[in-house]
């Protein structure tokens, strides 16, 4: 039985993107998925999202909850019913909300690890430090809103990177079951990204040299969205073996 849609506001969403060797990233994708490429690169990264007034659509805004969340993600393609689909594979989700931690994977798709978030967001400058309670995920970010994407990016323009990410609204995330992926679709009521200049980024996932050998995962660019009304829709779980 599918649950009713959940609605709310994306107060802030950062897409911190890396270009990755496709051969390396393919080794950690579940069966049936392949990396979505741009200029020969796979694209991975972290979605850092502040959700506000989150509640079932039938509930009033005052009843909603607000939370800081992080998802490590990889842009992917897969074949379904004779068509090529696109979205993201999410090897890990973390949240600062106990409610999200308890409900994720039980009342709503997406198992979330509980984490401590330190966030400063003022006058266009953002500083984040995240550490999961299980000690398996850490992240640090220093960034500021900008006028242009990084000149070192494999994307030629803001419009090009926006067009790459906008269709990826479907996410499949790892669960405690090694062969089951929770599915969810994000429906934004409008789509508007702006450049974000990153002065420091550290990710325990993307900096793990046992998974990503030196030079195989390189920071590319980052984007920011603010104040986006949205809905979350549950999708059927997908059976797929996830590499250990």
C-alpha positions as CSV (number, residue, x, y, z in Angstrom):
1,X,0.0,0.0,0.0
2,X,1.4,3.4,-1.0
3,X,1.4,6.1,1.5
4,X,-0.1,9.6,0.7
5,X,2.2,12.3,-0.7
6,X,4.2,14.3,1.7
7,X,4.5,18.1,1.1
8,X,6.5,21.0,2.4
9,X,9.2,23.6,1.5
10,X,12.8,23.1,0.5
11,X,14.3,25.9,2.5
12,X,17.8,25.2,1.2
13,X,19.2,22.5,-1.1
14,X,22.8,22.2,-2.0
15,X,24.0,19.9,-4.8
16,X,27.7,19.4,-4.3
17,X,28.9,17.5,-7.4
18,X,32.0,15.4,-8.2
19,X,33.1,14.0,-11.5
20,X,34.0,10.4,-11.1
21,X,35.7,7.7,-13.2
22,X,32.8,5.6,-14.6
23,X,34.6,2.3,-14.2
24,X,35.1,3.1,-10.5
25,X,31.5,4.2,-9.8
26,X,30.1,1.2,-11.7
27,X,31.6,-1.2,-9.1
28,X,29.4,0.2,-6.3
29,X,26.1,0.5,-8.3
30,X,23.3,-2.1,-7.8
31,X,22.6,-4.5,-10.6
32,X,20.6,-3.0,-13.4
33,X,22.0,0.6,-12.9
34,X,24.6,2.3,-14.9
35,X,26.2,5.8,-14.5
36,X,24.7,8.7,-16.3
37,X,27.6,10.4,-18.0
38,X,28.5,14.0,-18.9
39,X,31.6,14.6,-21.0
40,X,32.7,11.0,-20.3
41,X,32.4,11.5,-16.5
42,X,30.1,9.9,-14.0
43,X,28.5,12.4,-11.7
44,X,28.3,11.8,-7.9
45,X,28.0,14.0,-4.9
46,X,26.0,15.1,-1.9
47,X,22.6,16.6,-1.6
48,X,22.4,18.7,1.5
49,X,18.8,19.7,2.1
50,X,16.9,21.7,4.7
51,X,13.2,20.6,4.7
52,X,10.6,22.8,6.3
53,X,6.9,22.2,7.2
54,X,7.0,18.6,6.1
55,X,3.7,16.8,6.6
56,X,1.1,14.7,4.8
57,X,-0.7,16.8,2.2
58,X,-3.9,16.8,4.1
59,X,-2.3,18.3,7.2
60,X,-1.9,22.1,7.8
61,X,1.6,23.7,7.5
62,X,1.9,24.3,11.3
63,X,1.9,20.6,11.9
64,X,5.0,20.0,9.8
65,X,8.5,19.3,10.9
66,X,11.8,20.9,9.9
67,X,15.1,19.0,9.5
68,X,18.6,19.1,8.1
69,X,19.4,16.1,5.9
70,X,22.3,14.7,3.7
71,X,22.2,12.1,0.9
72,X,25.3,10.8,-0.9
73,X,24.1,10.2,-4.5
74,X,25.1,9.0,-7.9
75,X,23.4,10.0,-11.2
76,X,22.2,6.8,-12.9
77,X,20.3,5.3,-15.8
78,X,18.3,2.0,-15.9
79,X,16.0,0.3,-18.3
80,X,12.3,-0.3,-17.4
81,X,9.4,-1.4,-19.6
82,X,11.5,-0.9,-22.7
83,X,12.5,2.7,-21.8
84,X,15.6,4.3,-20.4
85,X,14.9,5.9,-17.0
86,X,17.1,8.3,-15.0
87,X,17.4,9.3,-11.4
88,X,19.9,8.8,-8.5
89,X,21.2,5.9,-6.5
90,X,21.6,6.8,-2.9
91,X,24.1,4.7,-0.9
92,X,23.5,6.6,2.3
93,X,21.1,9.0,3.9
94,X,21.6,11.0,7.1
95,X,19.4,13.3,9.1
96,X,19.4,15.5,12.1
97,X,15.8,14.7,12.8
98,X,14.9,11.8,15.2
99,X,11.4,11.7,13.5
100,X,13.0,11.2,10.1
101,X,15.3,8.6,11.5
102,X,12.5,6.6,13.1
103,X,10.0,7.0,10.2
104,X,12.4,6.4,7.3
105,X,12.1,2.9,5.9
106,X,9.1,2.3,8.2
107,X,6.4,4.9,7.6
108,X,8.0,6.4,4.5
109,X,10.7,5.3,2.1
110,X,14.3,6.0,2.8
111,X,16.2,4.7,5.8
112,X,18.1,7.6,7.5
113,X,21.1,7.4,9.8
114,X,20.9,9.8,12.7
115,X,23.6,12.5,12.6
116,X,24.6,15.8,14.3
117,X,24.5,18.8,12.0
118,X,26.2,22.2,12.7
119,X,24.9,24.7,10.1
120,X,25.6,28.4,9.6
121,X,23.7,30.0,6.8
122,X,24.0,33.8,6.7
123,X,24.3,36.5,4.0
124,X,24.8,33.9,1.3
125,X,27.6,32.1,3.2
126,X,27.2,28.5,4.3
127,X,29.3,26.5,6.7
128,X,28.3,22.9,7.5
129,X,29.8,20.1,9.7
130,X,28.1,16.8,9.9
131,X,29.0,13.7,11.9
132,X,26.8,10.6,12.0
133,X,26.1,9.0,15.3
134,X,27.4,5.6,14.0
135,X,30.7,7.3,13.2
136,X,30.6,6.1,9.5
137,X,29.9,9.5,7.8
138,X,31.5,12.9,8.2
139,X,31.2,15.9,6.0
140,X,32.5,19.5,6.1
141,X,31.6,22.3,3.7
142,X,32.4,26.0,3.3
143,X,30.7,27.8,0.5
144,X,29.1,31.0,-0.7
145,X,26.5,31.9,-3.3
146,X,28.1,33.0,-6.6
147,X,27.4,34.4,-10.0
148,X,29.0,31.6,-12.1
149,X,29.8,27.9,-11.7
150,X,33.4,26.8,-11.3
151,X,35.5,27.4,-14.3
152,X,37.1,24.0,-13.7
153,X,33.7,22.2,-14.1
154,X,33.1,19.7,-16.8
155,X,29.8,21.6,-17.4
156,X,30.0,24.6,-19.7
157,X,27.3,26.6,-18.1
158,X,24.7,26.9,-15.3
159,X,22.0,26.0,-17.9
160,X,23.9,22.8,-18.9
161,X,24.2,21.5,-15.3
162,X,20.7,22.5,-14.5
163,X,19.4,20.5,-17.5
164,X,21.5,17.5,-16.3
165,X,20.1,17.4,-12.8
166,X,16.5,18.5,-13.3
167,X,15.2,15.1,-14.7
168,X,16.7,13.1,-11.9
169,X,13.7,13.3,-9.6
170,X,13.6,9.6,-8.8
171,X,15.8,8.2,-6.1
172,X,16.5,4.6,-5.0
173,X,18.2,4.2,-1.7
174,X,20.0,1.4,0.2
175,X,18.1,-0.4,2.9
176,X,19.0,-3.0,5.6
177,X,17.9,-5.6,3.1
178,X,20.9,-6.1,0.8
179,X,18.6,-6.8,-2.2
180,X,15.9,-4.1,-1.7
181,X,16.0,-0.4,-2.7
182,X,13.5,2.1,-1.4
183,X,12.0,4.3,-4.1
184,X,10.9,7.9,-3.9
185,X,10.1,10.7,-6.3
186,X,10.7,14.4,-5.6
187,X,8.2,16.7,-7.3
188,X,9.3,20.4,-7.2
189,X,6.7,23.0,-8.0
190,X,9.3,24.9,-9.8
191,X,13.0,24.4,-10.6
192,X,15.6,27.1,-10.1
193,X,19.3,26.5,-9.3
194,X,22.1,29.1,-8.8
195,X,25.9,28.6,-8.6
196,X,27.6,28.0,-5.3
197,X,31.3,28.6,-4.9
198,X,32.9,26.0,-2.6
199,X,36.1,26.8,-0.7
200,X,36.3,23.6,1.3
201,X,34.5,20.2,1.0
202,X,35.4,17.0,2.7
203,X,33.3,13.8,2.4
204,X,34.1,10.6,4.2
205,X,32.4,8.8,1.2
206,X,34.0,10.5,-1.8
207,X,37.3,10.9,0.0
208,X,37.5,7.2,0.8
209,X,40.5,6.0,-1.2
210,X,39.6,2.3,-0.7
211,X,36.5,3.0,-2.9
212,X,37.7,6.0,-5.0
213,X,41.5,5.7,-5.8
214,X,43.3,9.0,-5.9
215,X,42.2,11.2,-8.8
216,X,39.1,9.1,-9.6
217,X,36.6,11.4,-7.7
218,X,37.2,15.1,-8.1
219,X,35.1,18.0,-6.9
220,X,33.5,19.6,-9.9
221,X,31.0,22.4,-8.9
222,X,28.0,23.1,-6.6
223,X,24.5,24.5,-6.9
224,X,22.0,25.9,-4.5
225,X,18.2,26.1,-4.5
226,X,16.1,28.0,-2.0
227,X,12.4,28.2,-1.0
228,X,11.0,25.5,-3.3
229,X,7.5,24.1,-2.6
230,X,7.6,20.4,-3.2
231,X,6.0,17.0,-2.7
232,X,7.5,13.5,-2.0
233,X,5.8,10.5,-3.6
234,X,6.5,6.9,-2.6
235,X,7.5,4.5,-5.4
236,X,7.5,0.7,-5.4
237,X,10.7,-0.8,-4.0
238,X,13.2,-2.2,-6.5
239,X,14.8,-5.6,-6.1
240,X,18.5,-5.3,-6.9
241,X,21.6,-6.7,-5.3
242,X,23.8,-4.0,-3.8
243,X,27.6,-4.6,-3.9
244,X,29.0,-5.2,-0.4
